[in-house]
Amino acid sequence: MMGVIMSKEFHRAVDVDGSLKARAWDFLTKLSRDADLTGLDLKLPRNAADRRVRTARVDLNHRAVVFAVGDEREPMWLLAAIKPHNEAYAYAETLTLEVNPANGAMEVLRTEAVRRTVEEFRARPVAEDLPQVLPFTAEELAGLGIDAGVASEAIRLTSEEDVLDLAADLPEWQQRALLELATGTSIEEVRSTYELDQGPAGDDPLAAVDRPTSRMQFVYLDSDDELRRMMEGDFAAWRTYLHPQQRAVAYRPSYNGPFRLAGGAGTGKTVVALHRVAHLARRAGARVLLCTFTRNLAANLDVDVRGLVTTEQLARVDVRGVDQVVRAIVTAVDGAPGQLLGDREQETLWEEAIRTAGAPELTPGFLAGEFRSVVLALPQRNRATYLAVKRPGRGVRLNRVQRAAVWNAVESFERAASMQGRTTFELLAARAADILADPALRVRAPAYDHVVVDEAQDLHAGHWRVLRGLVLPGPNDLFLCEDGHQRIYGERTVLSRFGIETRGRSRRLTLNYRTSRQNLAFALGVIGDASVQDLDGEQESVAGYHSTFAGPVPALRGFRSPTEEMASLVETVREWLARPVEPAAIAVLSRREPEQGRARQALQEAGIPVELLTRDGPGNPGSVKIASMHRAKGTEFSCVAIIGAEAGVVPLSWLVDELPEPERPAALGRERSLFYVASSRARDELVVSWSGARSPLLPEPRST
């Protein structure tokens, strides 16, 4: 077949309107065979700005906008868009296809729209008392490849919002480069990230489309199999069009040891993790583990990774929740473990352990946290080591007598669980780590060459001992993705305690792909100035996080009663469905189960299909999702309603208040992070509601 170059806009049109997929596939098949002999009705628009542009019939109501590229010996088509009949003609007249002379990027340009916007901004007065957000010259921006007219106006602007409005009709890489420059990135960093110093690409379209900036917007397809997978939805946009920084991290040939990728919600860490797995799986015989904290996230990752690897590679890739990995190790050596103790059963055993140890000042919550954060991290898990170990980040100081009491309680807890033939996730992790540390036992456990971890901030000390033991230290052993602000389980820890050293091998992503600027500002307002530590033990920052698209300001709604709140929820969801927003792109999130139950009943009584989000994957596409804030981790939706955001619930007061004073800040931090996670699930619209007194964690809404 003849190769084609597909743009993200063409791809997006097919994704948005599923009914176009079959017709688009038929159109592409004919176009790639012989466009002149297949009745595609190729036409040059009357007033075309570029003589290579054509429109072609997709069906009676839609036409494709395409460009003829290449030469007579190797003809090729670039697919720019699919639009309704008359709109396609009008759109095609405005487009030009160019190779950026400064950096060789392929660009489909809306030249007239850019010119009009520049003239509009040129006529605006500039605030003399505010600093310019782009401290560069127009020549410096144009030297990167930024449109010269836009560059001349951009340097006069005093807000990031205006920069984005000015750049709205530019190619995506130019928009994002300008935003990064406006938020503190240097010219040199932008030039390096986007690889803008490669020079002209000449007349070869394949050379141009292979530039990092081009690959944000275009993909070259040269086989029927690739075309069919794209049309059938197997090539999701996130798999195909990577930001140069994402691509550089995911496809770097080798890291000389563990690598850590940090970034806020929506910055694409999971996308990079999936591509890293695909890269590692291409190595002959390589066994790769992709793991995350919860099973529902692992189920989603398992679906996604299948679109990136071949059948042969997939056979060497395991995608599991970290506790599934732990259980597999223990089962391989010891057989099936005992039944897990429930939360209330564990609390009872800790209470008994406290009485046995004669230490009434201790609490079950403190002991459980001490066990996860300190005891499981011990290189030798014994009394002497515990009495001497440092306990950073635990909040409560313990003298030697108190430590001895803690150790007695821990031994009592483990002994009681063993006598009942029961276990916990933490005890299983401890046993799995011991197995991997024993050469005679390790050979019976699963083995891997590379381990990739998503949501790494939620793993506890026992998990890290297991993961360090699963793969031998060396190049490309561990690839870790984390966001300390999304730490909603467990306590903070430092990787170097487990022989995992990532200092000097880490990157931070700051561009948010998921969330509108307004929703991002709200979510960051939830975080506020809270102190958060990353896995290297350094302070995590939200400085520089930004988004390139705008949306409505989040709506905050208070009600006198839950009944009124549920009536408003029903009306809101009805409005979203009427737009239309797909049901599965709508989520209702809450901190507690009672609010979920009320929402489910109210929406069902209104005739709106709903389902609880489960740990087994995305579920029914025809149903609105209802979930806890915890379950929503790792998901994203077009529209999100957070309900029950009232004082005493967000944060959950009884959970925080029952703890000793030194432990409350950490618990409150997890509650704040949980609210941040929920708030950052929304791409386009976010509604937050409550009955009674509003949550103290609610920030004031901002428009920028």
C-alpha positions, 0 to 999 in steps of 0.5 A, a space after each residue: 500500500 501507499 503510505 499515509 501521514 495521519 494528523 492528530 486532528 484527523 484521528 480525533 474526528 474519527 475517535 469522537 464520531 464512532 460512526 465514521 470509523 468504518 467509512 474512514 477505513 473504506 476511504 483510507 483503503 481506497 486512497 492508499 490504493 489509487 486515489 484517482 481510480 476509486 471515485 473519491 471525488 478529489 477536488 481542489 478547493 476554489 480559493 485554496 491557499 495551498 495548491 496541494 490541498 484536496 477534499 475527498 468524499 468520505 460519505 454523502 455528508 463528510 469530506 476529508 481534507 488531505 494534502 498530496 506530498 512526496 513526488 511522482 515516484 513515491 506519492 503520499 497523502 497527509 490526512 489533515 481532517 474530516 469535517 461536514 461537507 461544506 465545512 471541509 471545503 471552507 477549512 481546506 481553503 485556509 490551510 497550508 502545509 509547510 516544513 518549518 525552515 528553522 527546525 524542519 517540523 512538519 506543520 499544517 498552518 491556518 495562516 489566515 486565522 493566525 494573521 487575524 489574531 495577530 492583528 487583533 492583539 496588535 490593536 490591543 493596549 498593553 498594560 504598562 505597569 505589569 511585567 512581560 511574561 516572555 522576557 525574550 526578543 521576537 528574533 529569539 522566538 522566531 529563531 526557535 521556529 515560532 511564527 514571526 507575527 506571533 513572536 512580535 506580539 507575544 513578547 508584549 503580553 503580560 499574562 499566560 492566558 493571553 499568550 495561549 489565546 494569541 497562539 491558539 491557531 498555531 501548531 501544537 508544539 508552538 503553543 506548548 513551547 510558548 507556554 513553557 517559556 512563559 512559565 519560566 523555561 529557558 530558551 536553551 531548555 525548550 530548544 533541547 526538549 523539542 530538538 529544535 537544532 536539527 536544521 531544515 528537513 529538506 523536501 522529504 516528508 518522511 524526514 520532516 514527520 520524524 522530527 520530535 515536534 512533528 510526532 506530536 501531531 503526525 504519525 506515518 502509517 505504511 501498512 494495512 495492519 497499522 491503518 486498520 488498528 488506527 481505525 478500530 481504535 487500537 491506536 489511542 491518541 496518547 499512544 501515538 502522539 507523544 510530547 518530545 519530553 515524554 518520548 525522550 524519557 520513555 525510549 531512552 536506550 538505557 538508564 544506568 540504574 533506577 530512574 524516577 519520573 515525577 509529575 503532577 496529576 495529568 502530566 502523562 507519567 502513566 503514558 510514559 510508563 506504558 511506553 517504557 514497558 513497550 521499549 523494554 519488551 522489545 529486547 530479546 527475551 526480556 521479562 518485564 513487570 509493570 505494577 501499581 498500587 491497586 488492582 483496578 489500576 493494574 486492570 486498566 494498565 493491562 488493557 492499555 499495554 496490549 495496544 503497544 506490544 506484539 503478541 510475542 512481547 506480551 507473553 513476557 510482560 506481567 501487569 499486576 497490582 503490587 500486592 498481587 506480585 507479593 502474593 504470587 511470590 509467597 504462593 510459589 514458595 509456601 503455597 496459598 497464604 492464609 485468609 486476609 484479616 479485615 481492617 477491624 480484625 487487625 485493629 482488634 489484634 493490635 489492641 490485644 498486642 498493646 495490652 500484652 506489651 503493657 503499653 496503653 499509650 500506643 494506639 492501633 493506628 500508630 502501631 500499624 503505621 510503625 510496622 509499615 514504615 519502619 519495621 518492614 524497612 529493616 534490612 534485618 527484621 529483629 529487635 536489635 536492629 529496630 532499637 537502633 534504626 532511625 525513624 525519619 518522618 514518623 512524627 512521634 519520638 520513641 525512647 529505648 523503653 518505648 521502642 522495646 514496647 513497640 517491638 513486643 507489640 509487633 511480635 504479639 500481633 504477628 504471633 496472634 495472626 499466625 495462630 489463627 492461620 491468618 495474614 495481612 498484606 504487610 505480613 505477606 510483603 515481609 515474607 515475600 521480601 525474605 524469600 527474595 533475600 534467600 538464594 535457595 528460595 528465590 529461584 522458585 519465585 517469579 523473576 524479571 529483568 526490568 520492573 516499571 512502577 506506576 503510582 510509586 508514592 503509595 507503596 510502603 516499605 515492604 513493597 520496596 524491599 520486594 521490588 528491589 529483590 525482584 530484579 538485580 541491580 543494574 541498567 534499566 532495573 527499576 523505572 518509577 513514576 510518582 507524584 507525592 501530592 497523590 500519596 493517599 495510602 501509607 506513609 512517606 518513605 525514602 528509596 535510598 533506604 532500600 538500595 534504590 538510588 535515583 538521585 541524578 536519574 530523575 525528571 519532572 513533568 510539568 505540562 498537564 494534558 488532562 485538565 483544563 487550566 481552571 480545573 488545574 488551578 482548583 486542584 492546586 488550590 486544594 494542595 495549597 502550600 502543604 509540605 510534601 516529600 518525594 521518594 528521594 526525600 526532597 520537597 516536592 513542588 507544584 511550581 511550573 505545572 500548567 495546562 494548555 487548554 481552557 474550560 469553565 471555572 469549577 462550580 461550587 454549590 452548597 445546599 441545606 440538605 442532602 436531598 437538595 444536593 441530590 436533586 441538583 446532581 441529577 439536573 447536572 448529569 442530565 445537562 451533561 448527557 444532553 450535550 451530549 457527553 458519553 455516559 462513561 465520561 461522567 463520574 460522581 465521586 465521594 469520600 464515603 459510601 453513604 454519599 455514593 448510595 444516595 447518588 446511585 439511588 437518585 440517578 437511577 430513579 431519574 432513569 440515568 444508567 449508573 454503575 459503581 467503578 470496580 477494580 476490574 477495568 473500565 466497565 459499561 460504556 453506557 453508564 455514568 460511573 460512581 466511585 469513591 475518591 480512592 477508587 477514582 485514582 488513575 482514571 479521568 473523565 470529561 465531567 466530574 461531580 464531587 459530592 458530600 464535600 462538607 466539613 467532617 467528611 472532607 477531611 474525614 474528621 473521625 479518622 483524623 481526630 482519633 489519632 495522637 496529635 503528632 500523627 494528625 498532620 500526616 493523616 490530614 495530608 493524606 485527606 488533602 491529597 485524596 481531595 486533590 486526586 478527586 479534583 484532578 480527574 475532570 478534564 472539562 467540567 468540575 462541580 463540587 457540592 456539599 450540604 451544611 458547612 463546606 469543607 475547609 479544604 475547598 479553595 476559592 475558585 479562580 479563573 486562571 
